[in-house]
């Protein structure tokens, strides 16, 4: 059984020879610099070093975002920070001396008028959305070993709307401007499915991914009822597209505690959900006990002990081991490898998890 087959069958809760070993999240930029200073070859691929069964390979040469994007520019230098406008049109303060989350100050969409201006950048009939010639596109996006995936950060319905509007105003708009949000989400869904149709004519796709990040440590940012009104009908359109094109996996990424979101997500056709952050209260073992086969849970391994050493890594892997007795589970780190994780601990974690 190939690694690709193993992952697909696991997501579908079908029998496999063993649990898949994959590394869905890589290192932060600072982490990669640390690893290279500690002996990692500069031209090495961390996936090859980990000896993962397979990799989720994103489709190259297709633009799912703003087209054209906003022109990034620095508005002002403020010591070790820059005031910038990024390609999404977001005004933010960005640290220049280390990697961290920026301070977001302003967003491009506030009402119908500003949305209609931005909406022009989300039109599907834009030739620039495909940057590769047809033959090269097919060659670079075919793989017998890796899973071919459409969609990734920062493209989702809640997630992209949040990046256009800002999280606080977005949450208010579910009440104050629901028609605006409906139009944004319909525009995104229709655009992506039109592009996916063209991709699927040239490439065998294995997974469509939706990036959302719509929960935190205290739970979802919106209620399950609102999910069913705004998100689930559009997820169902994507699920129907998957079924029509024999795409087995529809995955969704949301940080935080997403437990209350699972029932509506299942109605939306999601069958792979991750990363189940331990610091937010997620428990991979409890999740699998409650949902043994209805969807695949990926992640659930606390990233914090991986920085502490071999003993703590072994303890964390022992904690999640009962989850491996269930089908439809792919244990993995619950986010990126942060800079406190040494190269030695990365390699040890991968070796021990694979065993």
Helices and strands as residue ranges (DSSP letters): H 3-11, H 29-37, H 46-50, E 56-58, E 73-78, E 81-85, E 91-95, E 103-106, H 112-119, G 120-122, G 127-129, H 134-140, E 147-150, H 157-165, H 167-176, H 178-200, E 207-211, E 215-216, E 219-220, H 224-226, I 227-231, H 232-244, E 249-254, G 259-261, H 262-267, E 272-275, G 278-280, H 284-290, E 296-301, G 305-307, H 310-320, G 321-325, E 329-333, H 343-354
